[in-house]
Amino acid sequence: MNAMWLAVLAAAEGGGMGPFQVEFGLIFWTWLVFFALMFLLYKFAWPALVQATEEREKKIASELAEAEKAHAAARTALEEGKKFAAESRASAQQMLNDAKQTAEKERSALLEKTRKDQEDLLERARRDISAERDKALVALRREAVELSLAAASKLIGARMDSDTDRRLVTEYLDSVEIKH
């Protein structure tokens, strides 16, 4: 600032300052102001600047460390997630296989039960048919005996009622049936 006043005073006196003109008073004051500012900056501003820079450096370092920790934790979580997904996939596949095996066993058991029920029903139907056939044969024999006796009684002219006559006709029919 003093240099500016000196320049203003010199211009007012009529003496001009040229760029190649050396003014020792101006040089002295310029250096004095420069060193005074350097001293003030070194004493008051520099520690605050250094402290702010160091704090910022520490903060950035701690944030980097936290970011590294978070990155490591994320990587670990990702690996655990992949492992869990693989285990889940394997478990689900095992469950599906177990369900398929159980379903196949159930299907086989149901088929076997159905076959057995069908065979039982068929056997019962055969027995019922056989029993009905036997009943029909017995009824047919009885009817044949009755018809034979009726025909014989008409031929002979006498009534054939006795149990002996019936037995004779039944034996004859049995012998005819055995031959066929």
C-alpha positions in Angstrom: 0.0 0.0 0.0 2.9 2.3 0.8 4.3 1.6 -2.6 1.1 2.8 -4.1 1.2 6.1 -2.1 4.8 6.6 -3.2 3.9 6.1 -6.8 1.0 8.5 -6.4 3.3 11.1 -4.7 6.0 10.7 -7.4 3.4 11.1 -10.1 2.1 14.2 -8.4 5.6 15.7 -8.2 6.0 15.3 -11.8 8.7 12.8 -11.7 7.8 9.7 -13.5 8.6 6.2 -12.6 9.7 4.1 -15.4 9.9 0.4 -15.5 13.7 0.5 -15.5 14.1 3.0 -12.8 15.2 1.6 -9.4 13.7 3.0 -6.3 15.4 1.6 -3.2 12.8 2.9 -0.8 10.1 1.1 -2.7 12.1 -2.1 -2.7 12.7 -1.8 1.1 9.0 -1.3 1.9 8.0 -4.1 -0.5 10.3 -6.5 1.2 9.3 -5.3 4.6 5.6 -5.8 3.9 6.3 -9.2 2.3 8.3 -10.5 5.3 5.7 -9.0 7.7 2.9 -10.8 5.8 5.0 -14.0 5.8 5.6 -13.8 9.5 1.8 -13.2 10.2 0.8 -16.0 7.8 3.4 -18.3 9.3 2.4 -17.4 12.9 -1.4 -17.4 12.5 -2.7 -18.8 9.2 -0.2 -21.5 8.5 -0.9 -23.7 11.6 -4.6 -23.4 10.9 -4.0 -24.4 7.3 -1.8 -27.3 8.2 -4.2 -28.4 10.9 -7.1 -28.3 8.5 -5.1 -30.1 5.9 -4.0 -32.8 8.4 -7.6 -33.2 9.7 -8.8 -33.5 6.1 -6.1 -36.0 5.4 -7.0 -38.0 8.5 -10.7 -37.8 7.6 -10.0 -39.0 4.1 -7.8 -41.8 5.4 -10.5 -42.9 7.9 -13.1 -42.8 5.2 -10.9 -44.8 2.9 -10.4 -47.4 5.7 -14.1 -47.5 6.3 -14.7 -47.9 2.6 -12.2 -50.8 2.6 -14.0 -52.3 5.6 -17.4 -51.8 3.9 -16.0 -53.3 0.6 -14.6 -56.3 2.5 -17.9 -56.7 4.4 -19.8 -56.4 1.1 -17.5 -59.0 -0.5 -18.0 -61.3 2.4 -21.7 -60.8 2.3 -21.7 -61.4 -1.4 -19.7 -64.7 -1.0 -22.1 -65.7 1.8 -25.0 -64.8 -0.4 -23.6 -66.9 -3.2 -22.9 -69.8 -0.8 -26.4 -69.5 0.7 -28.0 -69.4 -2.8 -26.0 -72.5 -3.8 -27.1 -74.3 -0.7 -30.7 -73.1 -1.2 -30.5 -74.4 -4.8 -29.1 -77.7 -3.7 -31.7 -78.0 -0.9 -34.5 -77.1 -3.3 -33.2 -79.7 -5.8 -33.0 -82.3 -3.0 -36.6 -81.4 -1.9 -37.7 -81.8 -5.5 -36.0 -85.1 -5.8 -37.4 -86.3 -2.5 -40.9 -85.2 -3.6 -40.5 -87.0 -6.9 -39.4 -90.1 -5.2 -42.3 -89.9 -2.7 -44.7 -89.2 -5.5 -43.4 -92.2 -7.4 -43.6 -94.4 -4.3 -47.2 -93.2 -3.7 -48.1 -93.8 -7.4 -46.6 -97.3 -7.2 -48.4 -98.0 -4.0 -51.7 -96.8 -5.5 -51.2 -98.8 -8.6 -50.4 -101.9 -6.6 -53.5 -101.3 -4.4 -55.6 -100.7 -7.5 -54.3 -103.9 -9.1 -55.0 -105.9 -5.9 -58.5 -104.4 -5.6 -59.1 -105.2 -9.3 -57.8 -108.8 -8.8 -60.0 -109.2 -5.7 -63.0 -107.8 -7.5 -62.3 -110.1 -10.5 -61.9 -113.1 -8.2 -65.1 -112.2 -6.3 -66.9 -111.8 -9.7 -65.5 -115.2 -10.8 -66.7 -116.8 -7.5 -70.1 -115.1 -7.9 -70.4 -116.3 -11.5 -69.3 -119.8 -10.5 -71.8 -119.8 -7.7 -74.6 -118.5 -9.9 -73.6 -121.1 -12.6 -73.7 -123.9 -10.0 -77.1 -122.6 -8.8 -78.3 -122.5 -12.4 -77.0 -126.0 -13.0 -78.7 -127.3 -9.9 -81.8 -125.5 -10.9 -81.5 -126.9 -14.5 -80.9 -130.4 -13.2 -83.9 -130.1 -10.9 -85.9 -128.9 -13.8 -84.5 -131.6 -16.1 -85.4 -134.2 -13.5 -88.9 -132.8 -13.2 -89.2 -132.8 -17.0 -87.8 -136.3 -17.3 -90.1 -137.6 -14.7 -93.0 -135.8 -16.3 -92.1 -137.2 -19.7 -91.5 -140.7 -18.3 -94.8 -140.6 -16.4 -96.6 -139.6 -19.6 -94.9 -142.4 -21.5 -95.5 -145.0 -18.9 -98.7 -143.6 -17.9 -98.0 -143.7 -14.2 -97.0 -141.0 -11.9 -93.3 -141.2 -10.9 -93.0 -139.4 -7.6 -90.8 -141.3 -5.4 -87.4 -140.3 -4.4 -85.9 -143.4 -5.9 -87.1 -142.3 -9.3 -85.6 -138.9 -8.9 -82.3 -140.4 -7.8 -82.2 -142.6 -10.9 -82.7 -139.6 -13.2 -80.1 -137.5 -11.3 -77.5 -140.3 -11.5 -78.2 -140.6 -15.2 -77.8 -136.9 -15.8 -74.5 -136.9 -13.8 -73.2 -139.7 -15.9 -74.1 -137.8 -19.1 -72.4 -134.7 -17.8 -69.2 -136.6 -16.9 -68.9 -137.9 -20.5 -69.0 -134.4 -21.9 
